[in-house]
């Protein structure tokens, strides 16, 4: 049966999304240069080497509760009868009790404080009454109760973090807990980007008839604002072969990756694709997705080239699905499968069989705990308002048709562009 999607083409002339992504990931590789950074500057940078715990974490047994530390053997025969122990001191976090407990003694202890020598149990304070220097326990203590043993989190020499980890705030805290103040990370990936088109007007200038404001540069600048990237915005380049050639050569000389928007379609004024054959090894692709069908990838000199469509929503989709994985691989970090969730669609979605579609939606959990999703406005690839309202892509497979309210769909949540 012939496809109802008028822009769909035979498989021999297009790549599936997975094929396009596979080709990119097989081509790019991480930067070799590294640098050493303090933890204060290492968030969202990519770790170069495995890091092992330099010592047992924690290095001493400590209390998990505010309460009283004692020898469980002192009350082994107490059964259900209350017993008492003399309070001989206090163990604070950072100020441990000095000395060993004797039979019939206990120590007031606070969370995180070192367990006194001889003690093997902590009874929480709510189960203890103190009278005239003695603690009265309402039940027998159990061995190792409320105690975090030495190496409870990690023993010495155990893997702390693996190479390729994109360092999160929790990672930095973990490193600090091991006394590690600096790490070796890969250098930042340099990315140059510009928009193409005679119709584009810079923000801040007055529009003239036939022109529109350039939104794509601002979208890309925000998407590329990550600590492991170093982005350079080269502005708007007009639809002129000489200007475009100069811009591409300049961008390739200064960066690891070049991103352009517009100019990779098949129109008479789409010069980018025509220049690429002269400047580098570039594949001009058609990818069977909507929006985002026209896409180019390859190399100009030592730089990788990503040619994105001009429509603003297509830029978002192609960046998420093809550029983002490529940049992460270039940064040297681990790639994980995209999170996909099932959601009940509350909107009617127009869809013709033929291409995979990425429609913009807003998902949430309803009062029954069910994940539901609603389409965000009209789905044209030029409509950024819907993308602004959205927090996910609704992913519709190539063979699927229209979606009725109440049907289950697959969604891909996104936050902050990544």
Secondary structure as UniProt FT lines:
FT   TURN            6..7
FT   HELIX           11..13
FT   HELIX           17..27
FT   STRAND          34..38
FT   HELIX           39..41
FT   TURN            43..44
FT   STRAND          46..47
FT   STRAND          51..52
FT   STRAND          62..63
FT   STRAND          67..70
FT   HELIX           72..75
FT   TURN            76..77
FT   TURN            79..80
FT   STRAND          83..92
FT   TURN            93..94
FT   TURN            103..104
FT   STRAND          105..109
FT   TURN            111..112
FT   STRAND          121..124
FT   HELIX           125..127
FT   STRAND          128..131
FT   TURN            132..133
FT   STRAND          134..137
FT   TURN            143..146
FT   STRAND          147..148
FT   TURN            150..151
FT   TURN            156..157
FT   STRAND          159..161
FT   TURN            163..164
FT   HELIX           169..177
FT   TURN            178..179
FT   STRAND          182..186
FT   STRAND          189..196
FT   TURN            198..199
FT   STRAND          200..201
FT   TURN            203..204
FT   TURN            209..210
FT   STRAND          212..213
FT   HELIX           216..223
FT   TURN            227..228
FT   STRAND          229..237
FT   HELIX           241..254
FT   STRAND          257..261
FT   TURN            268..269
FT   HELIX           271..279
FT   STRAND          281..287
FT   STRAND          289..290
FT   STRAND          294..300
FT   TURN            301..302
FT   STRAND          303..308
FT   HELIX           312..318
FT   HELIX           319..323
FT   HELIX           324..331
FT   STRAND          341..345
FT   TURN            353..354
FT   STRAND          356..365
FT   TURN            367..368
FT   STRAND          371..375
FT   TURN            381..382
FT   HELIX           384..389
FT   STRAND          392..396
FT   TURN            398..399
FT   TURN            405..406
FT   STRAND          408..413
FT   TURN            416..417
//
